[in-house]
Amino acid sequence: MIELNTIEDRFLRNKDLIPQDRLNEATVIGLGGIGSSVVMNLSIMGVRNINGYDNDIIKEHNLSTTIYPIGALGKKKAEAATEMAIDYGCPNPSFIDDLFHLGDRVSPVTFAVTDSMSSRKEAYDTWKKLPNRELFIDIRMGALTIVCVTVNDHNAIDYMNHWFPDSEGHEEPCTMKHTIFTASIAAGIGIQQYFSHLRGLPYWVELVKINSFTDVNKELFVPKKGKK
């Protein structure tokens, strides 16, 4: 097995773009279509500690919506996410085979990508109590629609204006809930938001992509000069 500390040029292509000293920890709540791709990208990016929650197992239909390999069929998503994170370079993954509950551990950088809106709210309510909170990224998707809401400690938006209860959500037919490229695009948008935050670049507080082509951008957050 290759030791990570022996791969000297691992971050050669992005070390001037991504401040590696800030990639300490991230939480991913939900390890399905979007979550699996977020975990992979965070691992490749160089995040050293990735933790998260999901109590589901990988079923046959998940093989077309997640990036887990066929060999992961029947495994717990938490177990498969752990193996994948290690394979892509995260030295300290810690995924829990359980749903997220209010007050469970979250990181200053937290991605909420569950199927439950109530779980997203519980994650947000827990995150906002962190004294060192940085970024809360809520990514949602349908078959061909993506919504990404990003909150930090400076843009001061009311997250509840972007939230709705599960009872008010539009339930798409099961076979239309996810397409693999939509999940990958959704995860990429979330990672891009995180990247922009790390670099002190502007990013959208709410970004909606329809049919993977049309962007509806709402409220641009522009960091103050010198603040990252």
C-alpha positions in Angstrom: 0.0 0.0 0.0 1.3 3.4 -1.0 2.1 5.8 1.9 0.6 9.2 1.4 3.6 11.0 2.8 5.8 9.5 0.1 3.8 11.0 -2.7 5.7 14.3 -2.9 4.0 15.8 -5.9 0.5 14.9 -5.0 -0.7 18.5 -4.8 1.7 19.9 -7.5 -1.1 21.0 -9.7 -3.2 22.8 -7.1 -0.9 23.8 -4.2 -0.9 27.4 -5.5 -4.7 27.4 -5.8 -5.8 25.7 -2.6 -4.4 26.7 0.8 -3.5 23.2 2.1 -3.2 24.4 5.6 -6.9 25.1 5.8 -8.0 21.7 4.6 -8.3 20.2 8.1 -11.9 18.9 8.4 -15.2 18.6 6.7 -18.5 16.9 7.5 -20.8 15.3 4.9 -24.3 14.5 6.1 -25.7 12.0 3.6 -23.5 9.6 1.7 -25.6 8.9 -1.4 -25.6 10.3 -4.9 -24.3 13.8 -4.0 -22.5 12.8 -0.8 -20.4 10.1 -2.3 -19.1 12.5 -4.9 -18.5 15.2 -2.3 -16.4 12.7 -0.2 -14.4 11.7 -3.2 -13.7 15.4 -4.2 -12.8 16.4 -0.7 -10.4 13.5 -0.5 -8.7 14.4 -3.8 -8.6 18.1 -2.7 -6.6 17.1 0.4 -9.0 17.4 3.3 -7.3 15.4 6.1 -10.4 14.6 8.3 -13.7 13.8 6.7 -16.6 12.6 8.8 -20.2 12.1 8.1 -23.5 10.2 8.6 -25.7 7.8 6.7 -27.6 4.7 7.9 -28.4 3.2 4.5 -26.8 0.3 2.6 -25.8 0.3 -1.1 -28.5 -1.4 -3.1 -28.5 -2.2 -6.8 -30.3 1.0 -7.8 -27.7 3.0 -6.0 -25.1 1.9 -8.5 -26.5 4.2 -11.1 -26.7 7.3 -8.8 -23.6 7.1 -6.6 -19.9 6.7 -7.5 -19.4 3.6 -5.3 -18.0 0.7 -7.3 -20.1 -2.5 -8.0 -18.0 -4.3 -5.4 -19.6 -2.1 -2.7 -23.0 -3.6 -3.3 -24.6 -4.6 0.0 -22.1 -2.6 2.1 -23.1 0.1 4.5 -22.7 3.5 2.8 -20.6 4.6 5.8 -18.3 1.7 5.3 -18.0 2.2 1.5 -17.4 6.0 2.0 -14.6 5.2 4.4 -12.9 2.9 2.0 -13.4 5.3 -0.9 -12.0 8.3 1.1 -8.9 6.3 2.0 -8.5 5.2 -1.7 -8.6 8.8 -2.8 -6.2 10.1 -0.2 -8.0 11.1 3.0 -5.9 9.8 5.9 -8.6 10.2 8.6 -12.1 9.4 7.4 -14.8 8.8 10.1 -18.3 7.9 8.8 -21.1 6.8 11.2 -23.7 4.3 10.2 -26.6 6.3 11.5 -28.8 9.2 10.7 -27.7 12.7 11.8 -29.5 14.0 14.9 -29.6 17.5 16.3 -26.4 18.1 18.3 -24.3 15.4 16.7 -20.8 16.4 15.8 -20.4 18.7 12.7 -17.4 20.5 11.4 -16.8 24.3 10.7 -17.3 23.2 7.1 -20.4 21.1 6.7 -22.2 19.7 3.6 -25.8 18.8 4.0 -26.9 16.4 1.2 -29.5 14.2 2.8 -33.0 13.3 1.4 -34.6 14.9 4.5 -35.2 18.6 4.8 -35.7 18.2 8.6 -32.3 16.6 8.8 -30.8 19.5 6.9 -32.3 21.9 9.4 -31.0 19.9 12.4 -27.6 20.0 10.8 -27.8 23.8 10.2 -29.0 24.4 13.8 -26.1 22.4 15.1 -23.6 24.1 12.8 -24.6 27.7 13.6 -23.8 27.1 17.3 -20.2 26.4 16.5 -18.0 29.3 17.6 -15.6 28.6 14.7 -18.1 27.9 12.0 -17.0 28.7 8.5 -19.3 27.3 5.8 -22.6 25.4 5.6 -23.4 24.1 2.1 -26.9 22.7 1.5 -27.1 20.9 -1.9 -30.4 19.6 -3.2 -31.3 18.0 -6.5 -34.0 16.4 -8.6 -33.5 14.5 -11.8 -32.2 17.6 -13.7 -32.4 20.4 -11.2 -29.8 21.5 -8.6 -30.1 24.0 -5.8 -27.1 25.0 -3.7 -27.5 27.3 -0.7 -24.3 28.5 1.0 -24.2 30.1 4.4 -21.0 31.5 6.1 -20.4 33.5 9.3 -20.3 36.7 7.3 -23.1 36.8 4.7 -25.7 36.6 7.5 -28.5 35.3 5.3 -31.5 33.7 7.0 -31.2 30.1 6.1 -34.8 29.5 6.9 -35.9 31.7 4.0 -34.2 29.0 1.8 -35.7 26.0 3.6 -39.1 24.2 3.5 -40.5 21.3 5.4 -40.5 17.8 3.8 -44.3 17.9 3.4 -44.0 20.8 1.0 -41.3 19.2 -1.2 -42.2 18.1 -4.7 -41.8 14.3 -4.9 -40.5 13.2 -8.3 -41.1 9.7 -9.5 -38.5 7.3 -8.0 -36.8 6.6 -11.3 -36.4 10.3 -11.9 -34.9 11.4 -8.6 -31.3 11.1 -9.6 -29.1 10.9 -12.6 -25.5 10.3 -12.1 -24.3 13.4 -14.0 -26.7 15.6 -12.0 -25.3 14.3 -8.7 -21.7 14.8 -9.9 -22.5 18.4 -11.1 -24.3 19.1 -7.8 -21.3 17.9 -5.8 -19.0 19.9 -8.1 -21.0 23.1 -7.4 -20.7 22.5 -3.7 -16.9 21.9 -3.9 -16.6 25.0 -6.0 -18.4 27.1 -3.3 -15.9 25.7 -0.8 -13.0 26.5 -3.0 -14.2 30.1 -3.5 -14.5 30.4 0.2 -11.0 29.2 0.8 -9.6 31.6 -1.8 -11.7 34.5 -0.6 -13.5 34.7 -4.0 -17.1 35.7 -4.6 -19.7 33.0 -4.7 -23.5 32.7 -4.9 -25.6 32.5 -1.8 -28.2 30.5 -3.7 -27.5 28.9 -7.1 -30.1 27.1 -9.1 -29.3 25.0 -12.2 -32.2 23.9 -14.3 -31.7 21.1 -16.9 -28.0 21.5 -16.2 -27.8 24.5 -18.5 -29.8 27.5 -17.0 -28.3 29.2 -14.0 -30.5 31.3 -11.6 -28.1 33.1 -9.3 -29.4 34.8 -6.2 -27.4 37.2 -4.0 -23.7 37.2 -4.7 -21.5 37.1 -1.6 -18.3 39.1 -2.0 -15.7 38.7 0.8 -14.2 41.9 2.2 -10.6 42.5 1.1 -8.2 40.5 3.2 -10.9 38.3 4.8 -11.1 34.7 3.9 
